[in-house]
């Protein structure tokens, strides 16, 4: 039976990690996959979860045995995918079953260092009922698999289905059982985003960027300018640029805004990549502090490239894009905006401003509007001064 021990008697040591061989995946995991850990990977069907993990399995096989447990696809389908994307399948072992007891027996026999279960919703055990995918089955089977990996120097990847709103299907207890939860997202093109929602062994701020091609998923090593739109002519109204931090990297992204007269008594905000509440708050501050009216407008906001933005440093760029869209005045070319907007209309400081300014300048932005004077940036105290600096005057409606 278990006995308590003094915390002072416990030896503090960092666990060893197992690199997956894919730099963007290792970045999101905190440097590499931690041994004796369980990782839950969720994403919509067809986004590339199985492809990514099969690529990682092939690369990790140089460090030990790899077992791919599939309850959805046949061995022939997995082999066909491996051949299509040019993987070496010799070092990856396949087990096509949904029965938990068969999976545990194979794990004990092969003793792999890298285990993939695709997907956890297809695994079942007679001990928890006869139907796969139920709450009892998910909790029981996940617990057994996680318990197995916790006692061995291996890494367990569990692929999970998602619901219509993009959250991982099944009980929330499934996310509590594992050490890391990873979400796979896509934009409207062939770009995939990998983000950690929970990570006991690293940051949840890192973003992995991949591009889907004929040879599977390839990491985008330098995505700094990936989210900028290249234009031959003048910059249109309603567009502003901001450098944002995702983990340890800076991305320069373009925020696009459009305002049109409301079609009914109630105005609406349509924004997928920026929170609706943030858009409404920034529009309200603009209306109060600059006199430009948004209360009779429907507002549409988009982020080029499809990345989601949540940090407060985008407030000034969002306000600039909304003002530009409402007045039909374009933001001056080669200009970036950084800053948090308070309800009083103040432009507040943001973290790591120097790195943001440097990233913008490296991509050809010669003017940066920010709350503090940095090398190459212009300091503005409030939104009214920022609008006047950009557009020459504050135009009210």
SEDRENKOL-575373 format. One record per residue (C-alpha): residue number from 1; residue in three letters; chain; y, x, z. Coordinates in Angstrom, 3 decimals. Each point is the difference from the previous one (the first is absolute). Layout:
BEGIN
num, residu, chaine, c2, c1, c3
NUM, ALA, A, Y, X, Z
...
//
This chain:
BEGIN
num, residu, chaine, c2, c1, c3
1, UNK, A, 0.000, 0.000, 0.000
2, UNK, A, 3.589, 1.067, -0.598
3, UNK, A, 1.902, 1.655, 2.830
4, UNK, A, 3.784, 0.560, 0.326
5, UNK, A, 1.326, 3.575, -0.060
6, UNK, A, 3.451, 1.349, 0.862
7, UNK, A, 2.265, 0.198, -3.021
8, UNK, A, 0.896, 3.563, 1.018
9, UNK, A, -3.666, 0.981, -0.494
10, UNK, A, -0.026, -1.152, -3.611
11, UNK, A, 0.373, 2.759, -2.588
12, UNK, A, 2.763, -0.828, -2.485
13, UNK, A, -0.920, 1.103, -3.500
14, UNK, A, 0.838, -1.096, -3.514
15, UNK, A, -2.840, -1.397, -2.058
16, UNK, A, -1.007, 1.731, -3.202
17, UNK, A, 0.851, -1.592, -3.328
18, UNK, A, -1.860, -0.445, -3.265
19, UNK, A, 2.216, 0.331, -3.106
20, UNK, A, -0.739, -2.615, -2.621
21, UNK, A, 1.155, 2.242, -2.826
22, UNK, A, 2.707, -2.506, -1.037
23, UNK, A, 3.397, 1.174, 1.215
24, UNK, A, 1.726, -3.386, 0.090
25, UNK, A, -2.886, -1.568, 1.955
26, UNK, A, -0.052, 2.889, 2.476
27, UNK, A, 3.777, -0.365, 0.438
28, UNK, A, -0.323, -3.660, 0.991
29, UNK, A, -2.874, 0.825, 2.369
30, UNK, A, 2.153, 2.533, 1.862
31, UNK, A, -1.151, 3.187, -1.754
32, UNK, A, -3.668, -0.846, -0.578
33, UNK, A, -2.642, -2.426, 1.271
34, UNK, A, -0.771, 0.530, 3.669
35, UNK, A, -3.683, 0.466, 0.777
36, UNK, A, -1.631, -2.673, 2.195
37, UNK, A, 2.540, -2.528, -1.262
38, UNK, A, -0.231, -3.311, -1.847
39, UNK, A, 2.487, -0.859, -2.749
40, UNK, A, 0.527, -3.530, -1.337
41, UNK, A, 1.286, -0.226, -3.601
42, UNK, A, 1.396, -3.329, -1.218
43, UNK, A, 1.441, -1.104, -3.320
44, UNK, A, -0.170, -2.741, -2.584
45, UNK, A, -2.984, -0.127, -2.412
46, UNK, A, 0.143, 2.502, -2.848
47, UNK, A, 2.753, 2.133, 1.500
48, UNK, A, -2.183, 3.121, 0.157
49, UNK, A, -1.465, 0.184, 3.532
50, UNK, A, -3.536, 0.771, -1.185
51, UNK, A, 1.262, 2.429, -2.646
52, UNK, A, 2.103, 1.948, 2.505
53, UNK, A, -2.804, 0.251, 2.554
54, UNK, A, -2.556, 0.975, -2.651
55, UNK, A, 2.353, 2.791, -1.106
56, UNK, A, 0.411, 1.100, 3.633
57, UNK, A, -3.768, -0.156, 0.527
58, UNK, A, -0.631, 2.260, -2.986
59, UNK, A, 2.537, 2.570, 1.220
60, UNK, A, -1.118, -0.149, 3.651
61, UNK, A, -3.657, 0.530, -0.985
62, UNK, A, 0.613, 3.750, -0.078
63, UNK, A, 0.270, -0.128, 3.817
64, UNK, A, -3.209, -1.927, 0.704
65, UNK, A, -2.062, -3.025, -0.942
66, UNK, A, 1.791, -3.154, -1.125
67, UNK, A, -1.409, -3.522, 0.208
68, UNK, A, 1.532, -2.883, -1.969
69, UNK, A, -1.258, -3.375, 1.292
70, UNK, A, 0.763, -2.807, -2.448
71, UNK, A, -0.580, -3.678, 0.676
72, UNK, A, 1.938, -1.209, -3.035
73, UNK, A, -0.937, 2.226, -2.941
74, UNK, A, -3.292, 1.343, -1.304
75, UNK, A, -0.798, 3.701, -0.183
76, UNK, A, 0.300, -0.160, -3.793
77, UNK, A, 3.530, -1.419, 0.226
78, UNK, A, 1.081, 2.747, 2.395
79, UNK, A, -1.553, 2.678, -2.227
80, UNK, A, 1.783, -1.463, -3.038
81, UNK, A, 3.325, 0.196, 1.847
82, UNK, A, -0.674, 3.597, 1.039
83, UNK, A, -0.788, 0.959, -3.618
84, UNK, A, 3.084, -1.813, -1.299
85, UNK, A, 2.398, 1.895, 2.259
86, UNK, A, -1.824, 3.309, -0.415
87, UNK, A, -1.471, 0.482, 3.489
88, UNK, A, -2.985, 2.130, 0.892
89, UNK, A, -2.522, -2.481, 1.483
90, UNK, A, -2.710, 2.489, 1.034
91, UNK, A, 1.241, 0.464, 3.571
92, UNK, A, 0.699, -3.683, 0.767
93, UNK, A, -2.876, -2.145, 1.301
94, UNK, A, 0.027, -3.754, -0.657
95, UNK, A, -1.470, -2.801, 2.092
96, UNK, A, 0.394, -3.511, -1.379
97, UNK, A, -0.613, -2.394, 2.867
98, UNK, A, 1.821, -2.462, 2.193
99, UNK, A, -2.450, 0.172, 2.889
100, UNK, A, 1.402, 1.871, 3.005
101, UNK, A, -3.373, 1.237, 1.217
102, UNK, A, -0.733, 1.643, -3.379
103, UNK, A, 3.411, 1.663, 0.047
104, UNK, A, -0.455, 1.370, 3.530
105, UNK, A, -3.480, 1.295, -0.859
106, UNK, A, 1.379, 1.819, -3.047
107, UNK, A, 2.830, 1.455, 2.071
108, UNK, A, -2.448, 1.378, 2.577
109, UNK, A, -2.182, 1.499, -2.735
110, UNK, A, 2.690, 1.580, -2.174
111, UNK, A, 2.502, 0.937, 2.738
112, UNK, A, 2.977, -0.052, -2.386
113, UNK, A, 3.463, 1.363, 0.773
114, UNK, A, 1.731, -2.551, -2.234
115, UNK, A, -1.005, -3.686, 0.043
116, UNK, A, 1.418, -2.821, -2.142
117, UNK, A, -0.883, -3.667, 0.587
118, UNK, A, 1.170, -2.186, -2.901
119, UNK, A, 0.681, -2.537, 1.301
120, UNK, A, -0.334, -0.875, 3.677
121, UNK, A, 0.087, -3.725, -0.835
122, UNK, A, -3.355, 0.336, -1.797
123, UNK, A, -1.828, 1.634, 2.917
124, UNK, A, -2.146, -2.281, 2.166
125, UNK, A, -2.597, 0.177, 2.731
126, UNK, A, -2.557, -2.661, 1.068
127, UNK, A, 1.161, 0.707, 3.562
128, UNK, A, 3.386, -1.625, -0.784
129, UNK, A, -1.144, -2.838, -2.253
130, UNK, A, -1.190, -0.462, -3.555
131, UNK, A, 3.324, -0.289, -1.867
132, UNK, A, 2.010, 3.139, -0.911
133, UNK, A, 3.754, 0.000, 0.482
134, UNK, A, 0.194, -2.169, 3.106
135, UNK, A, 2.090, 1.068, 2.974
136, UNK, A, -3.084, 0.858, 2.064
137, UNK, A, -1.509, 2.018, -2.851
138, UNK, A, 3.207, 1.969, -0.572
139, UNK, A, 0.461, 0.835, 3.669
140, UNK, A, -3.663, 0.848, 0.633
141, UNK, A, -0.577, 2.093, -3.138
142, UNK, A, 3.311, 1.836, 0.297
143, UNK, A, -0.679, 0.824, 3.632
144, UNK, A, -3.439, 1.417, -0.816
145, UNK, A, 1.305, 2.159, -2.853
146, UNK, A, 3.009, 1.247, 1.979
147, UNK, A, -2.259, 0.787, 2.968
148, UNK, A, -2.210, 2.080, -2.307
149, UNK, A, 2.860, 2.124, -1.339
150, UNK, A, 1.554, 0.521, 3.456
151, UNK, A, -3.083, 2.007, 1.045
152, UNK, A, -0.110, 2.247, -3.079
153, UNK, A, 2.265, 2.386, -1.902
154, UNK, A, 0.491, -2.417, -2.869
155, UNK, A, 2.691, -2.207, -1.509
156, UNK, A, -0.547, -3.697, -0.681
157, UNK, A, 1.952, -1.942, -2.638
158, UNK, A, -0.276, -3.794, 0.107
159, UNK, A, 1.302, -1.884, -3.048
160, UNK, A, 1.398, -3.432, 0.899
161, UNK, A, 0.952, -3.093, -1.967
162, UNK, A, 3.529, -1.364, 0.296
163, UNK, A, 1.448, -3.506, 0.179
164, UNK, A, 2.498, -1.519, -2.438
165, UNK, A, 2.963, 1.330, 1.971
166, UNK, A, -1.391, 3.535, -0.114
167, UNK, A, -1.233, 0.322, 3.608
168, UNK, A, -3.528, 1.160, 0.756
169, UNK, A, -2.442, -2.925, 0.144
170, UNK, A, -2.021, -0.666, 3.110
171, UNK, A, 0.768, 0.161, 3.729
172, UNK, A, 2.738, 2.233, 1.303
173, UNK, A, -2.660, 1.627, 2.175
174, UNK, A, -1.225, 1.786, -3.125
175, UNK, A, 3.263, 1.967, -0.122
176, UNK, A, -0.194, 0.746, 3.731
177, UNK, A, -3.495, 1.511, -0.365
178, UNK, A, 1.026, 2.683, -2.481
179, UNK, A, 2.297, 2.999, 0.420
180, UNK, A, 1.980, -0.330, -3.232
181, UNK, A, 0.949, -2.965, -2.186
182, UNK, A, 1.122, 0.753, -3.558
183, UNK, A, 1.563, -2.482, -2.402
184, UNK, A, -0.190, 0.429, -3.776
185, UNK, A, 2.850, -1.603, -1.967
186, UNK, A, 1.136, 0.003, -3.613
187, UNK, A, 3.173, -0.542, -1.956
188, UNK, A, 0.240, -1.841, -3.291
189, UNK, A, -1.215, 3.026, -1.945
190, UNK, A, -2.751, 2.570, 0.601
191, UNK, A, 1.481, 1.502, 3.195
192, UNK, A, -1.906, -0.419, 3.280
193, UNK, A, 1.408, 0.460, 3.511
194, UNK, A, -2.152, 1.023, 2.957
195, UNK, A, 1.453, -0.641, 3.459
196, UNK, A, -1.397, 0.255, 3.532
197, UNK, A, 0.542, -3.095, 2.137
198, UNK, A, -1.676, 1.605, 3.011
199, UNK, A, -0.898, 3.639, 0.613
200, UNK, A, -1.152, 1.451, 3.304
201, UNK, A, 0.055, 3.530, -1.391
202, UNK, A, 3.221, 0.137, -1.982
203, UNK, A, 3.174, -1.695, -1.156
204, UNK, A, 0.141, -3.466, -1.537
205, UNK, A, 3.138, 0.879, -1.968
206, UNK, A, -1.625, 1.999, -2.806
207, UNK, A, -0.369, -1.548, -3.454
208, UNK, A, -2.619, 1.108, -2.514
209, UNK, A, 0.813, -0.583, -3.668
210, UNK, A, -2.672, -0.154, -2.719
211, UNK, A, -0.100, -0.807, -3.686
212, UNK, A, -2.964, -1.864, -1.461
213, UNK, A, -1.288, 1.418, -3.263
214, UNK, A, -3.152, 0.336, -2.046
215, UNK, A, -1.275, 2.712, 2.342
216, UNK, A, 0.582, -2.019, 3.157
217, UNK, A, 2.796, 0.429, 2.513
218, UNK, A, 2.081, 3.146, -0.280
219, UNK, A, 2.508, 0.975, 2.731
220, UNK, A, 3.684, 0.007, -0.934
221, UNK, A, 0.963, 3.357, 1.480
222, UNK, A, 3.790, -0.319, -0.387
223, UNK, A, 0.989, -3.675, 0.111
224, UNK, A, 3.660, 0.716, 0.893
225, UNK, A, 1.359, -1.533, -3.197
226, UNK, A, -2.883, -2.412, -0.634
227, UNK, A, 2.036, -3.016, 1.128
228, UNK, A, 3.089, 0.685, -2.103
229, UNK, A, 0.657, -1.791, -3.282
230, UNK, A, 0.966, 2.302, -2.859
231, UNK, A, 2.786, -1.541, -2.095
232, UNK, A, 1.723, 1.210, -3.131
233, UNK, A, 3.183, -2.041, 0.399
234, UNK, A, 2.340, -0.994, 2.811
235, UNK, A, -1.265, -1.063, 3.412
236, UNK, A, -0.148, -3.827, 0.192
237, UNK, A, 1.584, -2.033, 2.776
238, UNK, A, -2.185, -0.790, 3.005
239, UNK, A, -1.714, 3.410, 0.237
240, UNK, A, 0.302, 2.549, 2.836
241, UNK, A, -2.001, 3.103, 0.912
242, UNK, A, -1.107, 1.175, 3.457
243, UNK, A, -2.178, 2.899, 1.257
244, UNK, A, -2.653, -1.314, 2.431
245, UNK, A, -2.503, 1.778, 2.218
246, UNK, A, -3.696, -0.843, -0.176
247, UNK, A, -1.605, 2.216, 2.606
248, UNK, A, 0.982, 3.592, -0.749
249, UNK, A, 1.182, -0.572, -3.584
250, UNK, A, 3.185, -1.372, -1.526
251, UNK, A, -0.113, -2.479, -2.876
252, UNK, A, 3.131, -0.934, -1.908
253, UNK, A, -0.329, -3.693, -0.856
254, UNK, A, 2.042, -2.547, -1.890
255, UNK, A, 0.916, -3.353, 1.560
256, UNK, A, 0.772, -2.773, -2.484
257, UNK, A, 1.900, -3.186, 0.904
258, UNK, A, 0.913, -3.178, -1.862
259, UNK, A, 2.103, -2.942, 1.187
260, UNK, A, 0.244, -3.362, -1.756
261, UNK, A, 1.581, -3.297, 1.077
262, UNK, A, -2.357, -1.987, 2.202
263, UNK, A, -1.874, -2.740, -1.827
264, UNK, A, -0.087, -2.305, 3.014
265, UNK, A, 1.636, -0.642, 3.324
266, UNK, A, -1.986, 2.804, 1.632
267, UNK, A, 0.340, 3.617, -1.101
268, UNK, A, -3.107, 2.163, -0.228
269, UNK, A, -0.893, 3.678, 0.223
270, UNK, A, -2.778, 1.364, -2.212
271, UNK, A, -1.059, 3.494, 1.094
272, UNK, A, -3.539, 1.412, -0.044
273, UNK, A, 0.628, 3.668, 0.789
274, UNK, A, 2.814, -0.367, 2.557
275, UNK, A, -0.224, -2.410, 2.920
276, UNK, A, 1.807, -3.301, -0.669
277, UNK, A, 1.641, 0.079, 3.429
278, UNK, A, 1.528, 3.420, -0.734
279, UNK, A, 1.389, -1.230, -3.328
280, UNK, A, 1.515, -3.086, 1.647
281, UNK, A, 1.535, 2.073, 2.817
282, UNK, A, 1.578, 2.538, -2.360
283, UNK, A, 1.374, -2.800, -2.199
284, UNK, A, 1.495, -1.680, 3.081
285, UNK, A, 1.703, 3.235, 1.100
286, UNK, A, 1.404, 0.470, -3.504
287, UNK, A, 1.353, -3.547, -0.067
288, UNK, A, 1.628, 0.372, 3.410
289, UNK, A, 1.436, 3.515, -0.408
290, UNK, A, 0.988, 0.068, -3.673
291, UNK, A, 0.610, -3.694, -0.774
292, UNK, A, -2.461, -0.095, -2.904
293, UNK, A, -1.928, -3.288, 0.150
294, UNK, A, -3.798, -0.156, 0.012
295, UNK, A, -0.434, -3.328, 1.791
296, UNK, A, -0.100, -1.873, -3.319
297, UNK, A, -2.245, 2.509, -1.801
298, UNK, A, -3.730, 0.434, -0.511
299, UNK, A, -0.822, 3.678, 0.589
300, UNK, A, -2.738, 1.979, -1.743
301, UNK, A, -0.857, 3.531, 1.171
302, UNK, A, -2.526, 2.404, -1.505
303, UNK, A, -0.972, 3.650, 0.501
304, UNK, A, -0.823, 1.999, -3.122
305, UNK, A, -3.532, 1.363, 0.063
306, UNK, A, -1.296, -2.645, 2.391
307, UNK, A, 0.232, 1.970, 3.256
308, UNK, A, 0.771, -1.942, 3.198
309, UNK, A, 3.111, 1.019, 1.944
310, UNK, A, 0.381, -0.677, 3.705
311, UNK, A, 2.209, 2.715, 1.509
312, UNK, A, 3.592, -0.735, 0.982
313, UNK, A, 1.399, 2.826, -2.147
314, UNK, A, -0.160, -2.276, -3.060
315, UNK, A, 2.640, -2.419, 1.358
316, UNK, A, 2.998, 1.621, -1.710
317, UNK, A, -1.768, 0.241, -3.376
318, UNK, A, -1.140, -3.623, 0.318
319, UNK, A, 3.568, -1.105, 0.828
320, UNK, A, 1.331, 1.999, -2.937
321, UNK, A, -2.533, -1.551, -2.393
322, UNK, A, 0.837, -3.521, 1.235
323, UNK, A, 3.764, 0.573, -0.322
324, UNK, A, -0.466, 1.500, -3.451
325, UNK, A, -2.125, -2.957, -1.132
326, UNK, A, 2.443, -2.557, 1.404
327, UNK, A, 3.112, 1.593, -1.560
328, UNK, A, -1.726, 1.273, -3.165
329, UNK, A, 1.427, 3.472, 0.652
330, UNK, A, -2.443, 2.875, -0.523
331, UNK, A, -0.408, 2.719, 2.617
332, UNK, A, 1.405, 3.327, -1.287
333, UNK, A, -2.632, 2.140, -1.718
334, UNK, A, -1.831, 2.756, 1.928
335, UNK, A, 0.826, -1.606, 3.365
336, UNK, A, -2.384, -0.582, 2.921
337, UNK, A, 0.652, -1.989, 3.194
338, UNK, A, -1.486, 0.627, 3.457
339, UNK, A, 0.693, -1.778, 3.278
340, UNK, A, -0.855, -2.738, 2.475
341, UNK, A, 2.303, -3.022, 0.029
342, UNK, A, 0.936, -1.584, 3.322
343, UNK, A, 1.093, -3.611, 0.445
344, UNK, A, 3.525, 1.274, 0.598
345, UNK, A, 0.021, 1.559, -3.461
346, UNK, A, -0.364, 3.581, 1.267
347, UNK, A, -2.044, 2.579, -1.922
348, UNK, A, -2.219, 1.557, 2.651
349, UNK, A, -1.716, 3.421, -0.158
350, UNK, A, -3.618, 0.350, -1.124
351, UNK, A, -2.622, 2.610, 0.750
352, UNK, A, -0.546, 3.121, -2.144
353, UNK, A, 3.149, -0.532, -2.043
354, UNK, A, 0.097, 3.594, -1.266
355, UNK, A, -3.450, -0.302, -1.603
356, UNK, A, 0.957, -3.306, -1.625
357, UNK, A, 3.177, 1.449, -1.482
358, UNK, A, -1.878, 3.057, -1.268
359, UNK, A, -2.651, -2.176, -1.678
360, UNK, A, 2.655, -2.097, -1.742
361, UNK, A, 1.853, 3.082, -1.205
362, UNK, A, -3.198, 1.558, -1.356
363, UNK, A, -0.393, -3.032, -2.276
364, UNK, A, 3.514, 0.251, -1.395
365, UNK, A, 1.996, -2.262, 2.328
366, UNK, A, 3.348, 1.711, 0.378
367, UNK, A, 1.521, -2.448, 2.486
368, UNK, A, -1.601, -1.306, 3.197
369, UNK, A, 1.666, -2.648, 2.183
370, UNK, A, -1.180, 0.386, 3.613
371, UNK, A, 1.176, -0.715, 3.572
372, UNK, A, 0.431, 3.725, 0.740
373, UNK, A, 1.447, 2.865, -2.000
374, UNK, A, -2.891, 2.137, -1.178
375, UNK, A, -0.079, 2.678, -2.675
376, UNK, A, 0.826, -1.958, -3.154
377, UNK, A, 0.427, -3.404, 1.680
378, UNK, A, 3.090, -2.120, 0.652
379, UNK, A, 0.350, -1.557, 3.462
380, UNK, A, 1.057, -3.656, 0.329
381, UNK, A, 0.415, -1.830, 3.327
382, UNK, A, -0.624, -3.582, -1.167
383, UNK, A, -1.159, -2.212, -2.815
384, UNK, A, 3.536, -0.875, -1.088
385, UNK, A, 0.889, 3.673, -0.410
386, UNK, A, -3.291, 0.655, -1.814
387, UNK, A, 0.661, -2.805, -2.499
388, UNK, A, 3.549, 1.225, -0.567
389, UNK, A, -1.236, 3.563, -0.515
390, UNK, A, -2.581, -1.118, -2.558
391, UNK, A, 1.863, -2.691, -1.900
392, UNK, A, 3.658, 0.917, 0.596
393, UNK, A, 0.863, -3.321, 1.668
394, UNK, A, -1.611, -2.750, 2.039
395, UNK, A, -0.340, -3.066, -2.203
396, UNK, A, -0.328, -3.306, 1.871
397, UNK, A, -1.069, -3.403, -1.241
//
